[in-house]
């Protein structure tokens, strides 16, 4: 049986580069094309990811432009078997117009192109932030109440692609994704841990220790993408979350252990007061963190890094992220290779960041 071909949209990003590497290292594809507006050479790739990208076709394109979508799909000898949509705006607190263009329109236009070409499967990687932020784990039929602007437009795109005639789609809704090359999942909290070690101060967090922050390792996301390509019926939605029921205290305790610092929580009363003026509270916290981080990087002559202790206000609200990621296991036989977040897994993220000169080694050894 011949190996399938893959078109990976937004493939230079965090999940994309790991998925491409998974395909290459395991010799799972006959052809891989990566499309992204960012160039691999300027995207802070580690040695493993660089090696993988040397073996794939890369096209630079802005997928917000319809003509670029057509060119991205064109190939000799027929069309791609599987199209993986990892493209779109990932920065928080952007304008509605940006999300309309770079999340909604981009996704729908790519999905229409996939339908027109009759690809075997179009995989749209959405987000678990579309669910109501309650304490009970949401399954795939859970109440929808997006709590970030990105999630609102991701869900709007989900609804639109369901209406595209002839589209064989599957939607994945991952929890907080972490792992090698993570920038915005758990890594900002690791950077904040380094800052508090530098400051010699206690790390104090908003809300309470039991705020749910469910997680999934990027390796499992990659394996799940491949599995749904091969086995999932068209039109299915699957959550992706490990079995650890991760909460804020779990992450905080690991960060404290790694950096040898202490932590505490402001609690609901103080945090609710901060929420009344979240812009000010966010700005104050980020100002406190950014200067020490800059000093840590400067000490090791790290002049450019995508890592930052900056935490966006959309992510500092009292929104629990709690989902049930078991349906994909029950229906497709999937199993999570990293069922819980561990100190070792977070140290691996830091080790690779240090090797790539994106994170100051001295922050760990001070």
Order of alpha helices (4+ residues) and beta strands (2+ residues): beta-alpha-beta-alpha-beta-alpha-beta-alpha-alpha-beta-alpha-beta-beta-alpha-beta-beta-alpha-beta-alpha-beta-alpha-alpha-alpha-alpha-alpha
